[in-house]
Amino acid sequence: MTYKIENGTYARDENGRFEKIDYIDEIVQSCAMELKCLLGSIYTDKDFGIRFDSFRYFLNWNYNLYNVRQALSDISGVFVKSVICTDAQAVVNLLINGYERQVKIKI
């Protein structure tokens, strides 16, 4: 188990303690962090993140699906089922070890 991160800081429960999450939610959290980070913006890992311009300028769902799958390829147990883009956000549907989850990205 690991700690939950919300808005860039550790989330706390009603008692003020750090909130813990299970394994599947930890993987979802890792996917969300990678998909909300601009590609190349982390100095120590230039391959971390995604190209946001793909969501804005390419409405071709195959291209967006390819970019998301490429970004999450180093996280084991994750399969990207689909990417649905609107004007304001992209919804990424994930299959993680048999469990379906969603990550929403503001674009």
Biopython code that builds the backbone (N, CA, C, O; Angstrom):
import numpy as np
from Bio.PDB.StructureBuilder import StructureBuilder

atoms = [
    (1, "MET", "N", (0.824, -1.177, 0.000)),
    (1, "MET", "CA", (0.000, 0.000, 0.000)),
    (1, "MET", "C", (0.874, 1.248, 0.000)),
    (1, "MET", "O", (1.983, 1.259, 0.535)),
    (2, "THR", "N", (0.352, 2.273, -0.601)),
    (2, "THR", "CA", (1.066, 3.543, -0.653)),
    (2, "THR", "C", (0.102, 4.661, -0.299)),
    (2, "THR", "O", (-1.084, 4.427, -0.065)),
    (3, "TYR", "N", (0.617, 5.858, -0.264)),
    (3, "TYR", "CA", (-0.211, 7.000, 0.118)),
    (3, "TYR", "C", (-0.861, 7.630, -1.107)),
    (3, "TYR", "O", (-0.287, 7.657, -2.196)),
    (4, "LYS", "N", (-2.058, 8.130, -0.904)),
    (4, "LYS", "CA", (-2.831, 8.768, -1.970)),
    (4, "LYS", "C", (-2.348, 10.206, -2.166)),
    (4, "LYS", "O", (-2.078, 10.927, -1.205)),
    (5, "ILE", "N", (-2.249, 10.601, -3.436)),
    (5, "ILE", "CA", (-1.837, 11.962, -3.772)),
    (5, "ILE", "C", (-2.997, 12.666, -4.448)),
    (5, "ILE", "O", (-3.573, 12.147, -5.405)),
    (6, "GLU", "N", (-3.346, 13.859, -3.949)),
    (6, "GLU", "CA", (-4.386, 14.695, -4.543)),
    (6, "GLU", "C", (-3.836, 16.099, -4.704)),
    (6, "GLU", "O", (-3.304, 16.678, -3.756)),
    (7, "ASN", "N", (-3.963, 16.642, -5.898)),
    (7, "ASN", "CA", (-3.527, 18.010, -6.185)),
    (7, "ASN", "C", (-2.067, 18.255, -5.818)),
    (7, "ASN", "O", (-1.712, 19.337, -5.349)),
    (8, "GLY", "N", (-1.229, 17.255, -6.030)),
    (8, "GLY", "CA", (0.203, 17.410, -5.823)),
    (8, "GLY", "C", (0.682, 17.224, -4.392)),
    (8, "GLY", "O", (1.869, 17.407, -4.123)),
    (9, "THR", "N", (-0.191, 16.872, -3.476)),
    (9, "THR", "CA", (0.208, 16.655, -2.093)),
    (9, "THR", "C", (-0.486, 15.404, -1.550)),
    (9, "THR", "O", (-1.445, 14.905, -2.139)),
    (10, "TYR", "N", (0.005, 14.921, -0.443)),
    (10, "TYR", "CA", (-0.578, 13.721, 0.145)),
    (10, "TYR", "C", (-1.951, 14.023, 0.730)),
    (10, "TYR", "O", (-2.133, 15.016, 1.436)),
    (11, "ALA", "N", (-2.913, 13.157, 0.430)),
    (11, "ALA", "CA", (-4.278, 13.329, 0.936)),
    (11, "ALA", "C", (-4.348, 12.848, 2.379)),
    (11, "ALA", "O", (-3.660, 11.908, 2.776)),
    (12, "ARG", "N", (-5.193, 13.513, 3.147)),
    (12, "ARG", "CA", (-5.374, 13.138, 4.553)),
    (12, "ARG", "C", (-6.811, 12.701, 4.785)),
    (12, "ARG", "O", (-7.735, 13.190, 4.135)),
    (13, "ASP", "N", (-6.989, 11.777, 5.716)),
    (13, "ASP", "CA", (-8.341, 11.335, 6.076)),
    (13, "ASP", "C", (-8.937, 12.287, 7.107)),
    (13, "ASP", "O", (-8.341, 13.315, 7.430)),
    (14, "GLU", "N", (-10.108, 11.942, 7.618)),
    (14, "GLU", "CA", (-10.799, 12.830, 8.558)),
    (14, "GLU", "C", (-10.068, 12.975, 9.888)),
    (14, "GLU", "O", (-10.341, 13.915, 10.635)),
    (15, "ASN", "N", (-9.144, 12.066, 10.203)),
    (15, "ASN", "CA", (-8.362, 12.142, 11.433)),
    (15, "ASN", "C", (-7.025, 12.844, 11.240)),
    (15, "ASN", "O", (-6.241, 12.962, 12.182)),
    (16, "GLY", "N", (-6.764, 13.309, 10.023)),
    (16, "GLY", "CA", (-5.519, 14.021, 9.754)),
    (16, "GLY", "C", (-4.356, 13.127, 9.378)),
    (16, "GLY", "O", (-3.247, 13.618, 9.166)),
    (17, "ARG", "N", (-4.583, 11.823, 9.289)),
    (17, "ARG", "CA", (-3.520, 10.894, 8.890)),
    (17, "ARG", "C", (-3.480, 10.773, 7.376)),
    (17, "ARG", "O", (-4.473, 11.026, 6.693)),
    (18, "PHE", "N", (-2.326, 10.385, 6.864)),
    (18, "PHE", "CA", (-2.193, 10.189, 5.430)),
    (18, "PHE", "C", (-3.082, 9.031, 4.989)),
    (18, "PHE", "O", (-3.127, 7.984, 5.635)),
    (19, "GLU", "N", (-3.784, 9.236, 3.885)),
    (19, "GLU", "CA", (-4.715, 8.234, 3.372)),
    (19, "GLU", "C", (-3.959, 7.222, 2.514)),
    (19, "GLU", "O", (-3.178, 7.601, 1.641)),
    (20, "LYS", "N", (-4.193, 5.939, 2.766)),
    (20, "LYS", "CA", (-3.532, 4.877, 2.012)),
    (20, "LYS", "C", (-4.470, 4.348, 0.929)),
    (20, "LYS", "O", (-5.692, 4.393, 1.072)),
    (21, "ILE", "N", (-3.878, 3.847, -0.156)),
    (21, "ILE", "CA", (-4.655, 3.272, -1.257)),
    (21, "ILE", "C", (-4.126, 1.880, -1.560)),
    (21, "ILE", "O", (-2.993, 1.541, -1.219)),
    (22, "ASP", "N", (-4.975, 1.071, -2.215)),
    (22, "ASP", "CA", (-4.575, -0.302, -2.541)),
    (22, "ASP", "C", (-3.761, -0.329, -3.835)),
    (22, "ASP", "O", (-3.491, 0.709, -4.438)),
    (23, "TYR", "N", (-3.381, -1.527, -4.242)),
    (23, "TYR", "CA", (-2.476, -1.715, -5.369)),
    (23, "TYR", "C", (-3.049, -1.185, -6.683)),
    (23, "TYR", "O", (-2.350, -0.496, -7.425)),
    (24, "ILE", "N", (-4.310, -1.497, -6.979)),
    (24, "ILE", "CA", (-4.920, -1.073, -8.238)),
    (24, "ILE", "C", (-5.010, 0.448, -8.298)),
    (24, "ILE", "O", (-4.698, 1.048, -9.326)),
    (25, "ASP", "N", (-5.434, 1.070, -7.205)),
    (25, "ASP", "CA", (-5.527, 2.531, -7.182)),
    (25, "ASP", "C", (-4.149, 3.186, -7.238)),
    (25, "ASP", "O", (-4.016, 4.304, -7.735)),
    (26, "GLU", "N", (-3.131, 2.505, -6.737)),
    (26, "GLU", "CA", (-1.762, 3.006, -6.853)),
    (26, "GLU", "C", (-1.322, 3.047, -8.317)),
    (26, "GLU", "O", (-0.674, 4.000, -8.749)),
    (27, "ILE", "N", (-1.678, 2.010, -9.074)),
    (27, "ILE", "CA", (-1.340, 1.988, -10.496)),
    (27, "ILE", "C", (-2.117, 3.069, -11.239)),
    (27, "ILE", "O", (-1.562, 3.734, -12.114)),
    (28, "VAL", "N", (-3.400, 3.254, -10.900)),
    (28, "VAL", "CA", (-4.197, 4.318, -11.517)),
    (28, "VAL", "C", (-3.573, 5.674, -11.213)),
    (28, "VAL", "O", (-3.497, 6.535, -12.089)),
    (29, "GLN", "N", (-3.133, 5.865, -9.990)),
    (29, "GLN", "CA", (-2.480, 7.117, -9.606)),
    (29, "GLN", "C", (-1.200, 7.340, -10.405)),
    (29, "GLN", "O", (-0.925, 8.465, -10.822)),
    (30, "SER", "N", (-0.420, 6.292, -10.621)),
    (30, "SER", "CA", (0.800, 6.398, -11.415)),
    (30, "SER", "C", (0.486, 6.744, -12.870)),
    (30, "SER", "O", (1.168, 7.562, -13.487)),
    (31, "CYS", "N", (-0.555, 6.109, -13.407)),
    (31, "CYS", "CA", (-0.977, 6.409, -14.783)),
    (31, "CYS", "C", (-1.446, 7.857, -14.900)),
    (31, "CYS", "O", (-1.115, 8.546, -15.865)),
    (32, "ALA", "N", (-2.206, 8.307, -13.929)),
    (32, "ALA", "CA", (-2.705, 9.685, -13.954)),
    (32, "ALA", "C", (-1.563, 10.678, -13.885)),
    (32, "ALA", "O", (-1.588, 11.695, -14.578)),
    (33, "MET", "N", (-0.557, 10.403, -13.057)),
    (33, "MET", "CA", (0.583, 11.322, -12.965)),
    (33, "MET", "C", (1.332, 11.389, -14.284)),
    (33, "MET", "O", (1.753, 12.465, -14.708)),
    (34, "GLU", "N", (1.500, 10.252, -14.931)),
    (34, "GLU", "CA", (2.219, 10.259, -16.206)),
    (34, "GLU", "C", (1.409, 10.953, -17.295)),
    (34, "GLU", "O", (1.973, 11.668, -18.124)),
    (35, "LEU", "N", (0.091, 10.750, -17.302)),
    (35, "LEU", "CA", (-0.743, 11.346, -18.347)),
    (35, "LEU", "C", (-1.008, 12.829, -18.128)),
    (35, "LEU", "O", (-1.455, 13.513, -19.048)),
    (36, "LYS", "N", (-0.746, 13.331, -16.947)),
    (36, "LYS", "CA", (-0.951, 14.759, -16.679)),
    (36, "LYS", "C", (0.344, 15.555, -16.731)),
    (36, "LYS", "O", (0.358, 16.751, -16.439)),
    (37, "CYS", "N", (1.422, 14.895, -17.101)),
    (37, "CYS", "CA", (2.732, 15.535, -17.182)),
    (37, "CYS", "C", (3.132, 15.697, -18.651)),
    (37, "CYS", "O", (2.952, 14.780, -19.453)),
    (38, "LEU", "N", (3.661, 16.837, -18.987)),
    (38, "LEU", "CA", (4.106, 17.104, -20.356)),
    (38, "LEU", "C", (5.370, 16.304, -20.652)),
    (38, "LEU", "O", (6.291, 16.261, -19.837)),
    (39, "LEU", "N", (5.406, 15.680, -21.804)),
    (39, "LEU", "CA", (6.540, 14.854, -22.203)),
    (39, "LEU", "C", (7.830, 15.676, -22.189)),
    (39, "LEU", "O", (7.901, 16.754, -22.780)),
    (40, "GLY", "N", (8.851, 15.147, -21.502)),
    (40, "GLY", "CA", (10.153, 15.800, -21.460)),
    (40, "GLY", "C", (10.316, 16.831, -20.362)),
    (40, "GLY", "O", (11.377, 17.447, -20.261)),
    (41, "SER", "N", (9.306, 17.040, -19.537)),
    (41, "SER", "CA", (9.410, 18.082, -18.517)),
    (41, "SER", "C", (10.101, 17.613, -17.231)),
    (41, "SER", "O", (10.454, 18.435, -16.385)),
    (42, "ILE", "N", (10.294, 16.315, -17.079)),
    (42, "ILE", "CA", (11.022, 15.778, -15.927)),
    (42, "ILE", "C", (12.477, 15.606, -16.340)),
    (42, "ILE", "O", (12.779, 14.867, -17.277)),
    (43, "TYR", "N", (13.371, 16.284, -15.645)),
    (43, "TYR", "CA", (14.782, 16.306, -16.032)),
    (43, "TYR", "C", (15.414, 14.924, -16.003)),
    (43, "TYR", "O", (16.192, 14.580, -16.892)),
    (44, "THR", "N", (15.090, 14.135, -14.996)),
    (44, "THR", "CA", (15.734, 12.831, -14.850)),
    (44, "THR", "C", (15.162, 11.754, -15.761)),
    (44, "THR", "O", (15.789, 10.711, -15.944)),
    (45, "ASP", "N", (13.979, 11.986, -16.338)),
    (45, "ASP", "CA", (13.365, 11.011, -17.230)),
    (45, "ASP", "C", (12.645, 11.755, -18.357)),
    (45, "ASP", "O", (11.484, 12.139, -18.215)),
    (46, "LYS", "N", (13.330, 11.949, -19.450)),
    (46, "LYS", "CA", (12.770, 12.708, -20.573)),
    (46, "LYS", "C", (11.655, 11.956, -21.291)),
    (46, "LYS", "O", (10.932, 12.559, -22.083)),
    (47, "ASP", "N", (11.491, 10.645, -21.036)),
    (47, "ASP", "CA", (10.417, 9.869, -21.655)),
    (47, "ASP", "C", (9.148, 9.830, -20.807)),
    (47, "ASP", "O", (8.155, 9.223, -21.208)),
    (48, "PHE", "N", (9.171, 10.473, -19.636)),
    (48, "PHE", "CA", (8.004, 10.498, -18.758)),
    (48, "PHE", "C", (7.036, 11.565, -19.244)),
    (48, "PHE", "O", (7.441, 12.693, -19.525)),
    (49, "GLY", "N", (5.756, 11.213, -19.343)),
    (49, "GLY", "CA", (4.742, 12.178, -19.743)),
    (49, "GLY", "C", (4.153, 11.860, -21.105)),
    (49, "GLY", "O", (4.404, 10.805, -21.688)),
    (50, "ILE", "N", (3.360, 12.807, -21.594)),
    (50, "ILE", "CA", (2.642, 12.636, -22.855)),
    (50, "ILE", "C", (2.604, 13.957, -23.606)),
    (50, "ILE", "O", (2.740, 15.030, -23.017)),
    (51, "ARG", "N", (2.418, 13.863, -24.899)),
    (51, "ARG", "CA", (2.297, 15.062, -25.734)),
    (51, "ARG", "C", (0.848, 15.534, -25.714)),
    (51, "ARG", "O", (-0.037, 14.865, -26.248)),
    (52, "PHE", "N", (0.612, 16.681, -25.099)),
    (52, "PHE", "CA", (-0.751, 17.202, -25.005)),
    (52, "PHE", "C", (-1.266, 17.716, -26.339)),
    (52, "PHE", "O", (-2.477, 17.762, -26.557)),
    (53, "ASP", "N", (-0.368, 18.101, -27.231)),
    (53, "ASP", "CA", (-0.830, 18.612, -28.522)),
    (53, "ASP", "C", (-1.551, 17.555, -29.335)),
    (53, "ASP", "O", (-2.320, 17.880, -30.240)),
    (54, "SER", "N", (-1.306, 16.289, -29.018)),
    (54, "SER", "CA", (-2.025, 15.233, -29.747)),
    (54, "SER", "C", (-3.512, 15.287, -29.453)),
    (54, "SER", "O", (-4.325, 15.018, -30.337)),
    (55, "PHE", "N", (-3.882, 15.629, -28.226)),
    (55, "PHE", "CA", (-5.294, 15.719, -27.874)),
    (55, "PHE", "C", (-5.938, 16.960, -28.479)),
    (55, "PHE", "O", (-7.104, 16.927, -28.871)),
    (56, "ARG", "N", (-5.192, 18.039, -28.555)),
    (56, "ARG", "CA", (-5.758, 19.293, -29.025)),
    (56, "ARG", "C", (-5.887, 19.359, -30.541)),
    (56, "ARG", "O", (-6.887, 19.848, -31.067)),
    (57, "TYR", "N", (-4.877, 18.868, -31.234)),
    (57, "TYR", "CA", (-4.837, 19.074, -32.672)),
    (57, "TYR", "C", (-5.171, 17.849, -33.501)),
    (57, "TYR", "O", (-5.512, 17.968, -34.678)),
    (58, "PHE", "N", (-5.076, 16.681, -32.903)),
    (58, "PHE", "CA", (-5.369, 15.465, -33.645)),
    (58, "PHE", "C", (-6.605, 14.815, -33.052)),
    (58, "PHE", "O", (-6.529, 14.205, -31.986)),
    (59, "LEU", "N", (-7.711, 14.931, -33.705)),
    (59, "LEU", "CA", (-8.941, 14.332, -33.204)),
    (59, "LEU", "C", (-9.077, 12.880, -33.641)),
    (59, "LEU", "O", (-10.078, 12.225, -33.352)),
    (60, "ASN", "N", (-8.065, 12.388, -34.337)),
    (60, "ASN", "CA", (-8.038, 10.992, -34.742)),
    (60, "ASN", "C", (-7.818, 10.126, -33.495)),
    (60, "ASN", "O", (-6.761, 10.192, -32.869)),
    (61, "TRP", "N", (-8.805, 9.329, -33.146)),
    (61, "TRP", "CA", (-8.724, 8.565, -31.907)),
    (61, "TRP", "C", (-7.607, 7.528, -31.937)),
    (61, "TRP", "O", (-7.069, 7.182, -30.885)),
    (62, "ASN", "N", (-7.243, 7.022, -33.120)),
    (62, "ASN", "CA", (-6.142, 6.059, -33.210)),
    (62, "ASN", "C", (-4.820, 6.685, -32.800)),
    (62, "ASN", "O", (-4.011, 6.053, -32.120)),
    (63, "TYR", "N", (-4.601, 7.933, -33.215)),
    (63, "TYR", "CA", (-3.356, 8.628, -32.873)),
    (63, "TYR", "C", (-3.282, 8.886, -31.368)),
    (63, "TYR", "O", (-2.231, 8.692, -30.756)),
    (64, "ASN", "N", (-4.390, 9.322, -30.772)),
    (64, "ASN", "CA", (-4.408, 9.564, -29.335)),
    (64, "ASN", "C", (-4.241, 8.269, -28.550)),
    (64, "ASN", "O", (-3.534, 8.234, -27.542)),
    (65, "LEU", "N", (-4.886, 7.216, -29.008)),
    (65, "LEU", "CA", (-4.747, 5.914, -28.354)),
    (65, "LEU", "C", (-3.297, 5.439, -28.405)),
    (65, "LEU", "O", (-2.780, 4.905, -27.424)),
    (66, "TYR", "N", (-2.646, 5.634, -29.545)),
    (66, "TYR", "CA", (-1.246, 5.253, -29.692)),
    (66, "TYR", "C", (-0.366, 6.035, -28.710)),
    (66, "TYR", "O", (0.504, 5.450, -28.065)),
    (67, "ASN", "N", (-0.582, 7.347, -28.592)),
    (67, "ASN", "CA", (0.234, 8.163, -27.689)),
    (67, "ASN", "C", (0.052, 7.776, -26.232)),
    (67, "ASN", "O", (1.022, 7.736, -25.474)),
    (68, "VAL", "N", (-1.180, 7.489, -25.832)),
    (68, "VAL", "CA", (-1.426, 7.086, -24.449)),
    (68, "VAL", "C", (-0.811, 5.715, -24.184)),
    (68, "VAL", "O", (-0.193, 5.509, -23.139)),
    (69, "ARG", "N", (-0.970, 4.787, -25.107)),
    (69, "ARG", "CA", (-0.372, 3.455, -24.922)),
    (69, "ARG", "C", (1.145, 3.543, -24.859)),
    (69, "ARG", "O", (1.776, 2.824, -24.084)),
    (70, "GLN", "N", (1.731, 4.412, -25.660)),
    (70, "GLN", "CA", (3.180, 4.581, -25.633)),
    (70, "GLN", "C", (3.635, 5.166, -24.295)),
    (70, "GLN", "O", (4.652, 4.740, -23.746)),
    (71, "ALA", "N", (2.895, 6.129, -23.773)),
    (71, "ALA", "CA", (3.262, 6.755, -22.499)),
    (71, "ALA", "C", (3.172, 5.764, -21.340)),
    (71, "ALA", "O", (3.994, 5.806, -20.425)),
    (72, "LEU", "N", (2.187, 4.880, -21.372)),
    (72, "LEU", "CA", (1.975, 3.953, -20.258)),
    (72, "LEU", "C", (2.596, 2.582, -20.484)),
    (72, "LEU", "O", (2.346, 1.655, -19.713)),
    (73, "SER", "N", (3.389, 2.445, -21.515)),
    (73, "SER", "CA", (3.940, 1.131, -21.850)),
    (73, "SER", "C", (4.903, 0.594, -20.799)),
    (73, "SER", "O", (5.086, -0.621, -20.711)),
    (74, "ASP", "N", (5.520, 1.452, -20.005)),
    (74, "ASP", "CA", (6.472, 0.977, -19.008)),
    (74, "ASP", "C", (5.813, 0.576, -17.682)),
    (74, "ASP", "O", (6.499, 0.107, -16.774)),
    (75, "ILE", "N", (4.497, 0.753, -17.562)),
    (75, "ILE", "CA", (3.787, 0.348, -16.353)),
    (75, "ILE", "C", (3.163, -1.027, -16.602)),
    (75, "ILE", "O", (2.270, -1.171, -17.437)),
    (76, "SER", "N", (3.642, -2.030, -15.872)),
    (76, "SER", "CA", (3.182, -3.396, -16.132)),
    (76, "SER", "C", (1.766, -3.615, -15.628)),
    (76, "SER", "O", (1.360, -3.055, -14.609)),
    (77, "GLY", "N", (1.024, -4.437, -16.354)),
    (77, "GLY", "CA", (-0.334, -4.776, -15.981)),
    (77, "GLY", "C", (-1.389, -3.805, -16.472)),
    (77, "GLY", "O", (-2.563, -3.942, -16.128)),
    (78, "VAL", "N", (-0.985, -2.813, -17.278)),
    (78, "VAL", "CA", (-1.914, -1.779, -17.736)),
    (78, "VAL", "C", (-2.178, -1.956, -19.230)),
    (78, "VAL", "O", (-1.247, -2.058, -20.030)),
    (79, "PHE", "N", (-3.459, -1.991, -19.593)),
    (79, "PHE", "CA", (-3.862, -2.001, -20.994)),
    (79, "PHE", "C", (-4.815, -0.836, -21.215)),
    (79, "PHE", "O", (-5.803, -0.693, -20.494)),
    (80, "VAL", "N", (-4.524, -0.008, -22.201)),
    (80, "VAL", "CA", (-5.371, 1.143, -22.517)),
    (80, "VAL", "C", (-6.444, 0.675, -23.481)),
    (80, "VAL", "O", (-6.148, 0.314, -24.620)),
    (81, "LYS", "N", (-7.699, 0.682, -23.024)),
    (81, "LYS", "CA", (-8.810, 0.225, -23.859)),
    (81, "LYS", "C", (-9.230, 1.287, -24.866)),
    (81, "LYS", "O", (-9.398, 0.993, -26.049)),
    (82, "SER", "N", (-9.400, 2.522, -24.398)),
    (82, "SER", "CA", (-9.868, 3.571, -25.295)),
    (82, "SER", "C", (-9.510, 4.941, -24.736)),
    (82, "SER", "O", (-9.233, 5.105, -23.548)),
    (83, "VAL", "N", (-9.526, 5.921, -25.643)),
    (83, "VAL", "CA", (-9.329, 7.324, -25.296)),
    (83, "VAL", "C", (-10.447, 8.108, -25.959)),
    (83, "VAL", "O", (-10.596, 8.079, -27.181)),
    (84, "ILE", "N", (-11.232, 8.807, -25.152)),
    (84, "ILE", "CA", (-12.347, 9.604, -25.671)),
    (84, "ILE", "C", (-12.026, 11.067, -25.414)),
    (84, "ILE", "O", (-11.882, 11.487, -24.266)),
    (85, "CYS", "N", (-11.915, 11.843, -26.491)),
    (85, "CYS", "CA", (-11.541, 13.248, -26.377)),
    (85, "CYS", "C", (-12.738, 14.147, -26.652)),
    (85, "CYS", "O", (-13.507, 13.920, -27.586)),
    (86, "THR", "N", (-12.876, 15.167, -25.819)),
    (86, "THR", "CA", (-13.831, 16.242, -26.050)),
    (86, "THR", "C", (-13.031, 17.543, -26.076)),
    (86, "THR", "O", (-11.800, 17.516, -26.061)),
    (87, "ASP", "N", (-13.721, 18.671, -26.115)),
    (87, "ASP", "CA", (-13.015, 19.948, -26.145)),
    (87, "ASP", "C", (-12.289, 20.237, -24.835)),
    (87, "ASP", "O", (-11.239, 20.879, -24.845)),
    (88, "ALA", "N", (-12.820, 19.782, -23.726)),
    (88, "ALA", "CA", (-12.271, 20.145, -22.426)),
    (88, "ALA", "C", (-11.433, 19.050, -21.770)),
    (88, "ALA", "O", (-10.549, 19.353, -20.969)),
    (89, "GLN", "N", (-11.695, 17.777, -22.098)),
    (89, "GLN", "CA", (-10.974, 16.716, -21.417)),
    (89, "GLN", "C", (-10.844, 15.474, -22.286)),
    (89, "GLN", "O", (-11.543, 15.299, -23.284)),
    (90, "ALA", "N", (-9.923, 14.624, -21.865)),
    (90, "ALA", "CA", (-9.763, 13.304, -22.468)),
    (90, "ALA", "C", (-10.017, 12.276, -21.374)),
    (90, "ALA", "O", (-9.495, 12.401, -20.266)),
    (91, "VAL", "N", (-10.806, 11.275, -21.679)),
    (91, "VAL", "CA", (-11.095, 10.192, -20.737)),
    (91, "VAL", "C", (-10.373, 8.950, -21.237)),
    (91, "VAL", "O", (-10.624, 8.476, -22.345)),
    (92, "VAL", "N", (-9.478, 8.429, -20.412)),
    (92, "VAL", "CA", (-8.692, 7.249, -20.750)),
    (92, "VAL", "C", (-9.261, 6.075, -19.977)),
    (92, "VAL", "O", (-9.268, 6.088, -18.746)),
    (93, "ASN", "N", (-9.735, 5.067, -20.679)),
    (93, "ASN", "CA", (-10.274, 3.854, -20.065)),
    (93, "ASN", "C", (-9.168, 2.810, -19.994)),
    (93, "ASN", "O", (-8.590, 2.420, -21.009)),
    (94, "LEU", "N", (-8.887, 2.369, -18.773)),
    (94, "LEU", "CA", (-7.787, 1.444, -18.531)),
    (94, "LEU", "C", (-8.310, 0.098, -18.047)),
    (94, "LEU", "O", (-9.352, 0.015, -17.396)),
    (95, "LEU", "N", (-7.575, -0.941, -18.374)),
    (95, "LEU", "CA", (-7.804, -2.275, -17.840)),
    (95, "LEU", "C", (-6.532, -2.648, -17.080)),
    (95, "LEU", "O", (-5.470, -2.832, -17.676)),
    (96, "ILE", "N", (-6.655, -2.756, -15.753)),
    (96, "ILE", "CA", (-5.497, -3.007, -14.899)),
    (96, "ILE", "C", (-5.714, -4.328, -14.170)),
    (96, "ILE", "O", (-6.520, -4.415, -13.243)),
    (97, "ASN", "N", (-4.993, -5.342, -14.597)),
    (97, "ASN", "CA", (-5.096, -6.675, -13.990)),
    (97, "ASN", "C", (-6.538, -7.131, -13.841)),
    (97, "ASN", "O", (-6.910, -7.706, -12.818)),
    (98, "GLY", "N", (-7.355, -6.874, -14.868)),
    (98, "GLY", "CA", (-8.740, -7.312, -14.875)),
    (98, "GLY", "C", (-9.735, -6.307, -14.335)),
    (98, "GLY", "O", (-10.939, -6.544, -14.428)),
    (99, "TYR", "N", (-9.289, -5.204, -13.778)),
    (99, "TYR", "CA", (-10.177, -4.170, -13.240)),
    (99, "TYR", "C", (-10.217, -2.979, -14.191)),
    (99, "TYR", "O", (-9.180, -2.545, -14.692)),
    (100, "GLU", "N", (-11.410, -2.455, -14.438)),
    (100, "GLU", "CA", (-11.538, -1.292, -15.307)),
    (100, "GLU", "C", (-11.536, -0.015, -14.479)),
    (100, "GLU", "O", (-12.241, 0.095, -13.476)),
    (101, "ARG", "N", (-10.738, 0.941, -14.914)),
    (101, "ARG", "CA", (-10.652, 2.239, -14.264)),
    (101, "ARG", "C", (-10.594, 3.336, -15.326)),
    (101, "ARG", "O", (-10.341, 3.063, -16.500)),
    (102, "GLN", "N", (-10.829, 4.575, -14.905)),
    (102, "GLN", "CA", (-10.772, 5.726, -15.812)),
    (102, "GLN", "C", (-9.834, 6.776, -15.241)),
    (102, "GLN", "O", (-9.745, 6.972, -14.029)),
    (103, "VAL", "N", (-9.137, 7.444, -16.153)),
    (103, "VAL", "CA", (-8.333, 8.607, -15.817)),
    (103, "VAL", "C", (-8.823, 9.747, -16.694)),
    (103, "VAL", "O", (-8.926, 9.604, -17.912)),
    (104, "LYS", "N", (-9.128, 10.891, -16.063)),
    (104, "LYS", "CA", (-9.600, 12.052, -16.809)),
    (104, "LYS", "C", (-8.494, 13.103, -16.837)),
    (104, "LYS", "O", (-7.877, 13.408, -15.816)),
    (105, "ILE", "N", (-8.259, 13.651, -18.038)),
    (105, "ILE", "CA", (-7.202, 14.631, -18.230)),
    (105, "ILE", "C", (-7.806, 15.901, -18.783)),
    (105, "ILE", "O", (-8.503, 15.864, -19.797)),
    (106, "LYS", "N", (-7.554, 17.022, -18.138)),
    (106, "LYS", "CA", (-7.987, 18.311, -18.685)),
    (106, "LYS", "C", (-7.034, 18.711, -19.785)),
    (106, "LYS", "O", (-5.817, 18.671, -19.608)),
    (107, "ILE", "N", (-7.589, 19.101, -20.932)),
    (107, "ILE", "CA", (-6.723, 19.496, -22.064)),
    (107, "ILE", "C", (-7.001, 20.918, -22.491)),
    (107, "ILE", "O", (-6.371, 21.418, -23.423)),
]
sb = StructureBuilder()
sb.init_structure("model")
sb.init_model(0)
sb.init_chain("A")
sb.init_seg("    ")
for serial, (resi, resn, name, xyz) in enumerate(atoms, 1):
    if name == "N":
        sb.init_residue(resn, " ", resi, " ")
    sb.init_atom(name, np.array(xyz, "f"), 0.0, 1.0, " ", f" {name:<3s}", serial, name[0])
structure = sb.get_structure()
